[in-house]
Amino acid sequence: MPSGCGACAPVTTWEPWNESNNTGWSNGGTYATSVLKPFYNAVKSVEPGTTSTVLGGSTLEPVPWWWQQLISAGGLAWMDAAAIHPYTGSNDSYDEDGMVSQVRQLQALLGSKPLWFTEVGWWSDGDYNFLSQADNMASSLVWQRVLGVPVENYFFDEGAWGNDGISFSLIQTSNSDDYVKPAALATMTATGIMAGRSFVSTPATGIPTPTGPTSAPPRAEHRPGRRVDRRHARHGDGDTDLAQRVDRPGHRHHRVRRHDDGPGHVGHRVLPALSAQVSYLTYPAGDTLTVGPTEAYGTDVASSRVAARRPPAAAPPRRPSTGIRPATGSAGPPPAATPPRA
């Protein structure tokens, strides 16, 4: 604690290096023994046990091979939680980048060790990115719940800084103009709607790419006289807009409520377009919500495999067909030549 700062809250969460794998520690085992171990022991000597939290790794992206080096060197013993910065390529969403499968691969290596997202962000420059930043931020908060990640820290909440002329902030503040971006509103909406709710399941949609995690309130959230509901967060992968059907079989007198910029009550059967924008459907607890496509999908030709087979060696090669039928019958002698006129 700084001198003369008696009223300040003590620092209890520590992160010994920023993006270790990208800033000098290309080997996770060397980082574990040279940085993490001495740092962890020093912190615990002053703030022992649960009075402090030491985060380890803090890698740029999940990089499982780097973490495997750390684990082999005993690094999990010198951290209270693992940390990563799950930035995506090309300002993509988690879905577009395949980040979810990468995180799950790392979580399998970590076992019971918690995983935190200590830095993540998207830039907002340009018309498309100004809105997609909001979609990406909201869907990342949904995936945070699904993946069981207890902490997600956005890189740059408020300000004007940005490397290479781009801006990551949710609230822009500068000498010329201050404004709240759509991403800030999406973040507040997602946080408020999912507050006090735990992840339940990810229902199958029958659609090849989009996802639709479901969340519901824990029992401790129930209050006497309060109507309990369930909420379903739905969004696509960011590449396509798809039609989706939502049914509540046997419940024609109740309605599903949609929370986003669409209509309020959407009725018994709804056909909202499924896109990168996250929308939230609310329905009474105890009801069943079925999600599916408006029509069945056929074979996924993009992932189909076709094997070409060569005919047996003994078989003679087949002549190509011209598509012209050969002439049949017999031909007579050519007609006699006509003598020239004098």
PyMOL commands that set and color helices and strands:
alter all, ss='L'
color gray80, all
select helices_A, chain A and resi 20-22+28-46+49-51+64-72+75-78+89-91+94-97+99-110+127-147+163-165+182-194+219-221
alter helices_A, ss='H'
color red, helices_A
select strands_A, chain A and resi 13-14+53-60+81-85+115-120+152-154+158-159+171-172+179-180+198-201+214-216+229-234+242-247+257-259+273-274+279-284+290-293
alter strands_A, ss='S'
color yellow, strands_A
deselect
rebuild
show_as cartoon
